[in-house]
Amino acid sequence: MVIAKKLPKIFLESKYNTFLGIKVSRKLNKKAVVRNKIKRRIRHLIRIIVSDSSFKAIKFAMIIIPRKGFEEINFSHLNYELSKVILRNI
């Protein structure tokens, strides 16, 4: 398990090519609109990171659980932090 600011990540071995799980708790925000926006941001970040790197042949499973304050962090900082953690652990 790898823990970063506002974004703990759990990496698991996978028999499938790639698995991404995103869990946004109601504790993070009561409004479904905000929770769905967070999920869309995470999915878009993963698409950017995977398209820029050579992750096509790597098998991994990843579960992302954002914490309080995640929606306030700007997109470029999230991109930097998530790519740093993924590249370090794969």
C-alpha positions as CSV (number, residue, x, y, z in Angstrom):
1,M,0.0,0.0,0.0
2,V,1.3,3.4,-0.9
3,I,0.0,6.6,0.7
4,A,0.3,10.1,-0.8
5,K,-1.2,13.3,0.2
6,K,-5.0,13.3,-0.2
7,L,-4.8,10.2,-2.4
8,P,-4.0,6.8,-0.8
9,K,-3.5,4.1,-3.4
10,I,-3.6,0.3,-3.1
11,F,-1.7,-1.7,-5.7
12,L,-2.6,-5.4,-6.3
13,E,-1.3,-8.1,-8.6
14,S,-3.8,-8.7,-11.4
15,K,-4.4,-11.6,-13.8
16,Y,-6.1,-9.1,-16.2
17,N,-4.3,-6.4,-18.2
18,T,-5.4,-3.4,-16.2
19,F,-8.0,-2.7,-13.5
20,L,-8.8,0.7,-12.1
21,G,-11.2,1.1,-9.2
22,I,-12.4,4.5,-8.0
23,K,-14.2,4.8,-4.7
24,V,-15.5,8.2,-3.8
25,S,-17.2,8.2,-0.4
26,R,-20.3,10.2,0.5
27,K,-18.2,11.5,3.4
28,L,-16.1,13.4,0.9
29,N,-19.0,15.4,-0.4
30,K,-22.8,14.9,0.0
31,K,-23.6,15.9,-3.6
32,A,-23.4,13.3,-6.3
33,V,-22.5,15.9,-8.9
34,V,-19.2,16.7,-7.0
35,R,-18.4,13.0,-6.5
36,N,-19.0,12.2,-10.2
37,K,-16.7,15.2,-11.1
38,I,-14.0,13.7,-8.9
39,K,-14.3,10.3,-10.6
40,R,-14.2,11.9,-14.1
41,R,-11.0,13.8,-13.1
42,I,-9.3,10.6,-11.9
43,R,-10.3,8.7,-15.0
44,H,-9.0,11.5,-17.2
45,L,-5.7,11.6,-15.3
46,I,-5.2,7.9,-15.7
47,R,-5.9,8.2,-19.5
48,I,-3.3,10.9,-19.8
49,I,-0.7,9.0,-17.8
50,V,-1.3,5.7,-19.6
51,S,-1.2,7.3,-23.0
52,D,2.0,9.2,-22.3
53,S,3.9,6.1,-20.9
54,S,4.4,2.5,-21.9
55,F,1.8,0.9,-19.6
56,K,0.3,-1.2,-22.4
57,A,2.2,-4.4,-21.5
58,I,2.1,-4.0,-17.8
59,K,-0.5,-5.9,-15.8
60,F,-1.6,-4.0,-12.7
61,A,-4.7,-3.3,-10.6
62,M,-5.2,-0.1,-8.8
63,I,-7.8,1.2,-6.4
64,I,-7.9,5.0,-5.8
65,I,-9.8,6.4,-2.8
66,P,-9.6,10.2,-2.6
67,R,-9.8,11.9,0.8
68,K,-11.1,15.3,2.0
69,G,-9.6,18.2,0.1
70,F,-9.1,16.3,-3.1
71,E,-11.6,18.4,-5.1
72,E,-9.7,21.6,-4.1
73,I,-6.4,20.5,-5.6
74,N,-5.7,21.8,-9.1
75,F,-5.5,19.4,-12.0
76,S,-1.8,19.9,-12.8
77,H,-0.8,19.0,-9.3
78,L,-3.0,15.9,-9.3
79,N,-1.5,14.9,-12.6
80,Y,2.1,15.3,-11.2
81,E,1.3,13.4,-7.9
82,L,-0.6,10.5,-9.4
83,S,2.0,9.9,-12.2
84,K,4.8,10.1,-9.7
85,V,3.2,7.4,-7.5
86,I,2.3,5.2,-10.5
87,L,5.7,5.4,-12.0
88,R,7.4,4.7,-8.7
89,N,5.3,1.5,-8.0
90,I,5.1,-0.1,-11.4
